[in-house]
Each structure stands twice: as C-alpha cells, then as structure tokens.
Amino acid sequence: MENVNDRTWENIKENTKISAKECLGLYKWKQHKSWFDDEFSQYLDQRKKAKCSGYRLQTRAMYAYKLNNVRHEANRHYRNKRRNKLKTKIYEIETQSETKIINDVYQ
C-alpha cells in the first residue's frame, strides 16, 4: 500500500511542477555581482584547498597561519574588486547627472 501512495504523490509532484512551468515559466536569476570573475573563483578555490590541507599539517599554528594568509588575500581581492565596481558605477551616475539624463540616474 505504501508504494502506491509514494507513486501517487510522485505523480502529483511531477504534474504540479510541469503545470507551474507551463503557467509561470522559468525564473531567470539576475547576476548582481558583476565583479565576480574567474580570478575571484580561483581565490575561493585556494581558500577551500587551504582548509582541506590543514589536516595534513603538523601543528595547528601552521594551519592557522596558512589559512589566515589565504583568507587575507581573498578578502583583499574581494574588497578591491567590489570597490572598483562601485567607483565606476558612481562615476557613471555623476556623468549622467551632469549631462541632465535624469531618467538613467534614478534607475
């Protein structure tokens, strides 16, 4: 009896997904973080590898030292990228406001 109920609920679930996809369509995620690039993903990979490699180090102090160095580099890169992106956005808004393109400023 339990297998029949499971199959019934699976059919209901699949039918609901199909009808929702047909009626509503798929939602496309907006990429808000345009500064996120391949270079930044490499820093994140290095951070993950540093966390995993800590188990092979002899002392906790060495692990903490290496992990903090990698974290510091990744965070610095993250801040600089974000700061540069914000600076360019502010510059664009300033130039638009100076040229009296008000509609673009408030978007």
PyMOL commands that set and color helices and strands:
alter all, ss='L'
color gray80, all
select helices_A, chain A and resi 2-24+38-56+60-98+102-105
alter helices_A, ss='H'
color red, helices_A
deselect
rebuild
show_as cartoon
